[in-house]
Structures are given as structure tokens and as C-alpha cells.
Amino acid sequence: MRYAEQLKVALILIFVLNMTITAFADVSDTIDVSATSDSFPPTIIDLTEPTGYSGQNHTFKANITDNEGGSGVNFANLRYWYDTEDNSTLVSMVTNNGITYFANVTLDPQYTKIYYEIIAYDYADNSNSVEGNVTIYDATPPEISDVLIYPYVAQINQTVNVSCRVVDNVEVKNVTFVDTILGIPYDMTPSSDNMYYIHMQYTQPGAYTFYIKANDTSGNVARTKTYTIQVVTQSYAASDIIKIYVPKSGVIQGKQSFIVVKLTTADGVPLSGFADRIQCTIIGPDRQYILQNATPYELRSGIYICNFTAPVNVTGNCVAYAVVNYTDSQKYIDANAFSIVWDYYSNVSRLTERIGDIVWLVHYEAKNITDTVAFHVREQSNRLILYLPSKEEQSLQQKFISMSLNELYKFIFWAVVISIVFSVSAILYGQRKARKIASTIIQVVKAPEQLIENQTKKKK
């Protein structure tokens, strides 16, 4: 009976233990099954704005989440294209909070629409995607370049030709010549190679200013700086005898600069002694005279300099022209244009360009700028002196430099030779002196032995 009770208790324990193991096994099996049964893709809510502007960054974004109890969102990509899907680009999207994913794309101005697809993956490799498109509005204005004016100085009723090049990423609507004095716009005529032109005539003398404005079909507008045309009453002839050079890189507000008039014969021989027969004029962008019939000084034969100071309160295009009374019945004119620019190189002297042997100084602060071969610029009294060595002088200077270099090479050669000679002499001298000293030491060392030997001989 006692054994029967013990056996009963043992059977009960075995049954309870078996039920417990079975229960744990069921739980474990349930967990394993639930961990590998995620077959639901992530959910994507597209937050991308449906419109954007050409040339600007557009943000493609979406809230991406996985199903409750799912494996979680692994990563998301953005695929976009303009014309055909075969030309698509794939980029990774990033997230800062684990929910909102985004990627920035600069919208190409050449297109009016961009297509995209947002693709999301979870850790179970389930994926989902949404597609959309963004309408691209044109925000890029036309580009106006290559503005040409001829002539800068015209006689009354003489035709002035004005042309420019205008391009747009979509389409140019119209280009206008705007007279700033009367405020009247004149349509410019299109021609080949994106060029536009207009012919103007003026019935009264004076300075006339204008700018060019371009509109595209999207409503974007571009305009140029203000240009000046000078109309005169006198009758002048254009000729290669006179040439005027101006600082094309511009002159800084309030700073000194100069124009150069080059006078030669038809054969190119410099004409000297014409300074008092030349008149230089500069009209600023505000239609005011910077110079009016100013007399230049002769720098050297055929080269005449006229100094001026740019106004401090205006920027823009200036017209410069020079008239020479070649004879009592012949007057020749040449004109050119340059700009007055904002002083963004404050307290800095710099050279901007060279036309032949003429060096232009945009910003001059009474500092010496020297090139011993090409030119010297220095301030003397109240005018700017520009020294331009002739070709013969430059050649002579080059010879001096060449001679100096040859002498330097010779000096270095002989210095090396002399150094070697001295070194060898020092070594030889040192060896002889060392032998003499050694001999003396030996004699001193041997002296006591010799003295003892001599005394021994004497005793014998």
C-alpha cells in the first residue's frame, strides 16, 4: 500500500512535468512562428508638393511605417525621371525621426514635369511603392549678353545700331530697347543665332541712355545695365588715324584712371605734337560729363594720355571719345565704352589688362607698381605718369639682364673653383703641418733616451 501511494505520487509528478514542458514548447513554437510570418509591406503616405520651380531644390518626402508587430522599415529609395522612365535616377532617402523619409532633387529648367516613385522595404524584404509627378514652373529669367553699340558717338540723324544675344531655358517672348529719358520701349527685331537688333536715330544732340529688357513666356524678366549714346552736332569722319583705348575692366567709383589716344599716319607712323589738337570727352552713366573737351598730354610720340576721376555716386556704362583736328578741314573721331564699378577692391591696387604696350590701372592708390622690363607707373605731382620703354629700350634692358645673368653664372663658377682650391690647399697645408708637429713630438719623446745613450757613451 505504501509503495502504491508512492507510485501514484510519482505518476502525478510525471504528468505535471509533461504538461509544463508541453506548455513551454507550445509557447516557443508560437513565438517562432510569429517572428517569421511578417508578410505585410510598409505603408507609404506621400507628402511631396505637386509643384516646384526650375533650377531650385524640390523635396520629395513621405511618412513610411510598417505594420504593427512587423519587422520594421529597413530603407526607402526615390526613383525619378523627366522624359522617359528608362532614363530614371535612383537615390536613397533619409530620415531624422524614423517615420518621415525625404530626398532633395534640383529641378531641371529644361522640363515642365518630373515623375517619381517612392519605394520602401522592411526587414522581411516586403516592399511597397507610390508614384507621382511634380509640375515644374519656369523661374529662370532670360540671359542677355553680347550687347553691341555702333557708333557710341553719333551725329544728328545718324543711325545707331544696337544688338544683343538673348537666350532662355524655355522660350523668349520679346526683347525691348527702353529709352530711359522718355521711358518708351521699342521692340527689337529677332535674327539668327538668338540675336536681336534695333536701329535708332536722334534728332537732338546730347547724351541718351537706355537699357535692354527681355521677357520669356513664363513671365520672367531680365534687364541689362544702363548704356549711353552720345549725339553731337559736328560732322566727324572715322579713321584708323586715331584710336582711343579705355579701361575695359572698369574703373572703381571715386578712383583715378586714364584713357589713351593713339595717333598715327595711315602708314602707322606715330604723330607727335598733336596734344593741343586733341579733345577728349567722357560721359558718365548719369549723362553727366566726366571729361569735356579735355586736352591730353603726350606721353611719347603718338601716345597721348588723359587722366580722369570716376564719380563716387554712380555706376554703369560710360562713353569716351576723342576728336583730333588733323587739318583745318579734317576732323577724325574714335569712341569706346567702359564701366564704373562698385569699390569691391577697397584699398587695393591692381592691374587689369594690357592692350599692346598700354597697361591699365583700375585702382590706383599712389603706390608704385613696377615692372623693369615692361612698364613703370608712378604718381608725380597731380598727374599719372606712365613710362613705356620702346622696343629698343626693352631689348637693351633684356641685354643688360642677360649680361647680368651671365656675370652671375661666372661668379658662381669661379666661387666654386676658388672654394675647391682653398679646400685642397687647406688639406695639404694641414697635412704638412701635422707631419711637422708629429716629427717634433717624436723628437721630444726620443730626447731623454738619446741623452742617456750619449751619457753612456761618454762614460765608456
RAMO-V426826 format. One line per field, one symbol per residue. phi: phi as a letter, one per 20 degrees, with the letter a starting at -180 (. if undefined). Layout:
BEGIN
phi=???
END
This chain:
BEGIN
phi=.ffffffffffffffffffffffffffgfffffffddfcdffecdfdfffcbcfmdfceebbeccdffmffnfeabcddcbdecffefcdceedbdcncedbbdceffffcdbcdbbdcccdfemfcbbcdabcfdefdeffddblfccbefdcegmffdecbadccbfdaeeaccedfffemeecfeefbflmecbbddccecfpeddbcdccddfenfccbefedccddcefdcdebffdcddcfffocfgmdebbdcddcbffenegddndgfddcdccdffemefecclfeedefbgndcdcebdffedccpeddcbccdefcfdccdcbcbcbdedffedglcebedacdmdedddfccdldfcccfeeaccbecldceddddgffffffffffgffffffffffffffffffffffffffffffffffffffffffffffgfffffffffffff
END
